[in-house]
Amino acid sequence: MRVLQAQPDAPRFLLDDMVEDVLERLAFLRHQPAKALVIGDWSAALAGALEAQGAAVTSADDELDLEAPYPFGGFDLIASLGVLHTVNDLPGALIHIRNALAPGGLAIASFIGAGSLEHLRSAMLAADGDRPAARMHPAVDVRAGGQLLQRVGWAKPVVDCHSIAASYASLDRLVADLRAQGLGNVLTSAGPALGKAALERARVAFLDGAERVTERFEVLTLSGWRS
Protein backbone atom coordinates (compact mmCIF):
# COMPACT_ATOMS: atom_id res chain seq x y z
CA MET A 1 0.00 0.00 0.00
CA ARG A 2 2.78 2.45 0.81
CA VAL A 3 4.23 1.81 -2.66
CA LEU A 4 0.89 2.58 -4.31
CA GLN A 5 0.36 5.68 -2.18
CA ALA A 6 3.86 6.94 -3.00
CA GLN A 7 2.85 7.44 -6.63
CA PRO A 8 2.38 11.15 -7.45
CA ASP A 9 -1.10 10.60 -8.92
CA ALA A 10 -2.33 8.14 -6.29
CA PRO A 11 -5.94 8.71 -5.16
CA ARG A 12 -5.89 9.76 -1.51
CA PHE A 13 -9.21 11.49 -1.00
CA LEU A 14 -10.54 9.01 1.56
CA LEU A 15 -7.35 8.83 3.60
CA ASP A 16 -6.87 12.61 3.39
CA ASP A 17 -10.38 13.10 4.74
CA MET A 18 -9.80 10.70 7.63
CA VAL A 19 -6.47 12.32 8.54
CA GLU A 20 -8.00 15.79 8.52
CA ASP A 21 -10.90 14.57 10.63
CA VAL A 22 -8.59 13.04 13.27
CA LEU A 23 -6.57 16.24 13.54
CA GLU A 24 -9.72 18.35 13.86
CA ARG A 25 -11.06 16.10 16.62
CA LEU A 26 -7.78 16.29 18.54
CA ALA A 27 -7.78 20.08 18.26
CA PHE A 28 -11.40 20.31 19.39
CA LEU A 29 -10.78 18.01 22.36
CA ARG A 30 -7.44 19.70 23.13
CA HIS A 31 -5.91 16.27 23.33
CA GLN A 32 -2.16 16.36 22.69
CA PRO A 33 -0.83 12.81 22.78
CA ALA A 34 2.72 12.13 23.86
CA LYS A 35 2.63 8.56 22.50
CA ALA A 36 0.48 7.64 19.51
CA LEU A 37 -0.21 4.59 17.37
CA VAL A 38 -1.50 5.08 13.83
CA ILE A 39 -2.88 2.20 11.76
CA GLY A 40 -3.60 2.36 8.04
CA ASP A 41 -1.75 5.66 7.61
CA TRP A 42 -0.48 4.66 4.15
CA SER A 43 0.63 8.17 3.17
CA ALA A 44 2.26 8.84 6.59
CA ALA A 45 0.41 12.17 6.65
CA LEU A 46 -1.10 11.67 10.10
CA ALA A 47 2.13 10.36 11.61
CA GLY A 48 3.98 13.39 10.26
CA ALA A 49 1.40 15.83 11.65
CA LEU A 50 1.47 14.20 15.09
CA GLU A 51 5.26 14.13 15.17
CA ALA A 52 5.30 17.82 14.31
CA GLN A 53 3.18 18.36 17.43
CA GLY A 54 5.74 16.52 19.56
CA ALA A 55 4.22 13.03 19.72
CA ALA A 56 6.25 9.84 19.57
CA VAL A 57 4.46 7.90 16.81
CA THR A 58 4.38 4.18 16.08
CA SER A 59 3.08 3.35 12.61
CA ALA A 60 1.59 -0.10 12.09
CA ASP A 61 0.12 -1.28 8.83
CA ASP A 62 0.12 -4.73 7.21
CA GLU A 63 2.30 -6.29 9.90
CA LEU A 64 -0.23 -5.74 12.71
CA ASP A 65 -2.86 -8.43 13.33
CA LEU A 66 -5.96 -6.39 14.13
CA GLU A 67 -7.73 -9.41 15.61
CA ALA A 68 -5.03 -10.31 18.16
CA PRO A 69 -3.76 -8.48 21.26
CA TYR A 70 -1.31 -5.77 20.26
CA PRO A 71 2.37 -6.44 21.04
CA PHE A 72 2.68 -2.90 22.43
CA GLY A 73 0.52 -0.54 24.49
CA GLY A 74 0.34 2.48 26.72
CA PHE A 75 -0.73 4.87 23.94
CA ASP A 76 -2.36 8.24 24.59
CA LEU A 77 -3.90 8.02 21.11
CA ILE A 78 -4.70 5.20 18.71
CA ALA A 79 -5.97 6.26 15.28
CA SER A 80 -7.17 3.54 12.91
CA LEU A 81 -7.81 4.68 9.34
CA GLY A 82 -9.82 2.73 6.79
CA VAL A 83 -9.00 -0.82 7.89
CA LEU A 84 -11.56 -2.08 10.40
CA HIS A 85 -14.25 -2.76 7.80
CA THR A 86 -12.24 -5.83 6.69
CA VAL A 87 -11.89 -7.65 10.02
CA ASN A 88 -13.93 -10.76 10.87
CA ASP A 89 -14.20 -9.94 14.58
CA LEU A 90 -14.88 -6.22 14.85
CA PRO A 91 -15.83 -6.30 18.57
CA GLY A 92 -12.59 -8.13 19.31
CA ALA A 93 -10.57 -5.63 17.27
CA LEU A 94 -12.11 -2.74 19.22
CA ILE A 95 -11.31 -4.45 22.52
CA HIS A 96 -7.66 -4.83 21.45
CA ILE A 97 -7.53 -1.12 20.62
CA ARG A 98 -8.95 -0.23 24.03
CA ASN A 99 -6.48 -2.50 25.80
CA ALA A 100 -3.53 -0.89 23.99
CA LEU A 101 -4.51 2.57 25.30
CA ALA A 102 -3.06 4.09 28.44
CA PRO A 103 -5.61 5.18 31.08
CA GLY A 104 -7.12 8.41 29.76
CA GLY A 105 -6.10 7.51 26.21
CA LEU A 106 -8.28 8.27 23.18
CA ALA A 107 -9.13 5.97 20.27
CA ILE A 108 -10.45 7.17 16.91
CA ALA A 109 -11.37 4.61 14.26
CA SER A 110 -12.65 5.58 10.82
CA PHE A 111 -13.69 3.17 8.08
CA ILE A 112 -16.17 2.74 5.25
CA GLY A 113 -19.66 2.10 6.60
CA ALA A 114 -23.08 0.95 5.45
CA GLY A 115 -24.64 2.80 2.53
CA SER A 116 -21.37 3.14 0.63
CA LEU A 117 -20.80 2.32 -3.06
CA GLU A 118 -24.41 1.95 -4.13
CA HIS A 119 -23.56 1.90 -7.85
CA LEU A 120 -20.83 -0.70 -7.39
CA ARG A 121 -23.19 -2.95 -5.42
CA SER A 122 -25.81 -2.69 -8.17
CA ALA A 123 -23.19 -3.45 -10.81
CA MET A 124 -22.03 -6.58 -8.99
CA LEU A 125 -25.60 -7.85 -8.65
CA ALA A 126 -26.19 -7.26 -12.34
CA ALA A 127 -22.98 -9.09 -13.22
CA ASP A 128 -23.86 -12.20 -11.24
CA GLY A 129 -27.50 -12.40 -12.28
CA ASP A 130 -29.63 -14.95 -10.42
CA ARG A 131 -26.68 -16.35 -8.44
CA PRO A 132 -25.04 -13.41 -6.66
CA ALA A 133 -21.66 -14.08 -5.07
CA ALA A 134 -20.07 -12.48 -2.03
CA ARG A 135 -18.03 -9.64 -3.51
CA MET A 136 -18.27 -6.79 -0.99
CA HIS A 137 -17.64 -6.64 2.73
CA PRO A 138 -20.50 -6.44 5.24
CA ALA A 139 -20.80 -2.89 6.55
CA VAL A 140 -21.63 -1.26 9.89
CA ASP A 141 -24.04 1.65 10.28
CA VAL A 142 -24.20 4.34 12.97
CA ARG A 143 -26.64 2.46 15.17
CA ALA A 144 -24.61 -0.76 15.09
CA GLY A 145 -21.45 1.24 15.74
CA GLY A 146 -22.93 2.72 18.90
CA GLN A 147 -24.00 -0.69 20.13
CA LEU A 148 -20.51 -2.04 19.48
CA LEU A 149 -18.81 0.66 21.53
CA GLN A 150 -21.12 0.06 24.48
CA ARG A 151 -20.41 -3.66 24.22
CA VAL A 152 -16.60 -3.36 24.16
CA GLY A 153 -16.29 -0.84 26.98
CA TRP A 154 -15.06 2.35 25.32
CA ALA A 155 -15.74 5.24 27.71
CA LYS A 156 -17.62 8.35 26.50
CA PRO A 157 -18.32 6.74 23.11
CA VAL A 158 -19.16 8.88 20.10
CA VAL A 159 -20.31 7.57 16.72
CA ASP A 160 -20.91 9.65 13.64
CA CYS A 161 -20.91 9.34 9.88
CA HIS A 162 -20.38 11.65 6.92
CA SER A 163 -20.43 11.22 3.14
CA ILE A 164 -17.76 11.75 0.53
CA ALA A 165 -18.89 11.93 -3.09
CA ALA A 166 -16.73 11.06 -6.09
CA SER A 167 -17.67 11.13 -9.77
CA TYR A 168 -16.72 8.28 -12.10
CA ALA A 169 -16.97 7.72 -15.84
CA SER A 170 -16.29 3.99 -15.63
CA LEU A 171 -16.39 1.02 -13.30
CA ASP A 172 -12.73 0.32 -14.02
CA ARG A 173 -11.63 3.70 -12.67
CA LEU A 174 -13.59 3.19 -9.47
CA VAL A 175 -12.05 -0.25 -8.94
CA ALA A 176 -8.56 1.19 -9.52
CA ASP A 177 -9.23 3.92 -6.95
CA LEU A 178 -10.46 1.37 -4.41
CA ARG A 179 -7.42 -0.85 -4.84
CA ALA A 180 -5.01 2.08 -4.59
CA GLN A 181 -6.61 3.08 -1.28
CA GLY A 182 -6.55 -0.39 0.25
CA LEU A 183 -10.26 -1.00 -0.25
CA GLY A 184 -10.14 -4.04 -2.50
CA ASN A 185 -11.95 -7.29 -1.77
CA VAL A 186 -10.20 -9.32 0.95
CA LEU A 187 -13.08 -11.67 1.76
CA THR A 188 -11.86 -15.13 2.76
CA SER A 189 -14.57 -16.76 0.64
CA ALA A 190 -14.78 -14.28 -2.20
CA GLY A 191 -16.83 -15.08 -5.26
CA PRO A 192 -15.26 -16.37 -8.48
CA ALA A 193 -13.65 -13.91 -10.84
CA LEU A 194 -16.02 -12.27 -13.27
CA GLY A 195 -15.88 -13.57 -16.80
CA LYS A 196 -15.82 -11.24 -19.81
CA ALA A 197 -19.59 -11.26 -20.26
CA ALA A 198 -20.25 -10.68 -16.55
CA LEU A 199 -17.69 -7.88 -16.41
CA GLU A 200 -19.33 -6.16 -19.34
CA ARG A 201 -22.75 -6.44 -17.66
CA ALA A 202 -21.22 -4.83 -14.57
CA ARG A 203 -19.74 -1.96 -16.60
CA VAL A 204 -23.07 -1.26 -18.29
CA ALA A 205 -25.04 -1.46 -15.04
CA PHE A 206 -22.58 0.79 -13.25
CA LEU A 207 -23.23 3.75 -15.57
CA ASP A 208 -26.85 2.77 -16.33
CA GLY A 209 -26.88 4.91 -19.47
CA ALA A 210 -25.22 7.97 -17.90
CA GLU A 211 -21.86 9.45 -18.87
CA ARG A 212 -20.80 9.68 -15.22
CA VAL A 213 -22.19 8.56 -11.88
CA THR A 214 -21.60 9.88 -8.38
CA GLU A 215 -20.50 7.21 -5.96
CA ARG A 216 -20.80 7.90 -2.24
CA PHE A 217 -18.52 6.71 0.50
CA GLU A 218 -20.05 6.74 3.98
CA VAL A 219 -17.21 7.25 6.47
CA LEU A 220 -18.12 5.89 9.90
CA THR A 221 -16.05 7.18 12.83
CA LEU A 222 -15.99 5.58 16.27
CA SER A 223 -14.25 7.37 19.12
CA GLY A 224 -13.92 6.80 22.84
CA TRP A 225 -11.59 6.75 25.80
CA ARG A 226 -10.03 4.28 28.17
CA SER A 227 -11.08 5.21 31.68
C-alpha positions, 0 to 999 in steps of 0.5 A, a space after each residue: 500500500 505504501 508503494 501505491 500511495 507513494 505514486 504522485 497521482 495516487 488517489 488519496 481522498 478518503 485517507 486525506 479526509 480521515 487524517 483531517 478529521 482526526 486532527 480536527 477532533 484532537 484540536 477540538 478536544 485539546 488532546 495532545 498525545 505524547 505517545 500515539 499509534 496510527 494504523 492504516 496511515 499509508 501516506 504517513 500524513 497523520 504520523 507526520 502531523 502528530 510528530 510535528 506536534 511533539 508526539 512519539 508515533 508508532 506506525 503499524 500497517 500490514 504487519 499488525 494483526 488487528 484481531 489479536 492483542 497488540 504487542 505494544 501498548 500504553 498509547 495516549 492516542 490510537 488512530 485507525 484509518 480505513 482498515 476495520 471494515 475488513 476484520 472478521 471480529 470487529 468487537 474483538 478488534 475494538 477491545 484490542 484497541 482499548 487495551 492498547 490505550 493508556 488510562 485516559 487515552 483516546 481511540 479514533 477509528 474511521 472506516 467505510 460504513 453501510 450505505 457506501 458504493 451503491 452503484 458498485 453494489 448494483 453493478 455486482 448484482 447485475 454481473 452475477 445475475 440470479 446467483 449473486 456471489 459475495 463480492 463486498 464486505 459487510 458494513 456497519 451503520 451508525 446504530 450498530 457502531 454505537 452498540 458495538 462501543 457500548 459492548 466493548 467498553 469504550 468510555 464516553 463513546 461517540 459515533 458519527 458518519 459523513 459522506 464523501 462523493 466522487 464522480 466516475 466515468 467507468 467502473 474500471 476507474 472506481 475499482 482502480 481507486 479502491 485498490 489504490 486506497 486499500 479497499 479491495 476485496 479481501 473476503 476469505 470466501 470471495 466469489 469467483 472472478 467475473 468472466 468477460 460477459 459478466 464484467 461487461 454487464 457490470 460496466 453497463 449497469 454501473 453507468 446505467 446509461 449515464 456518462 458519469 455517476 456519483 459514488 458515495 462513501 459513507 465514512 463511519 467514525 468511532 471514538 472513545 476513551 479508556 477510563 
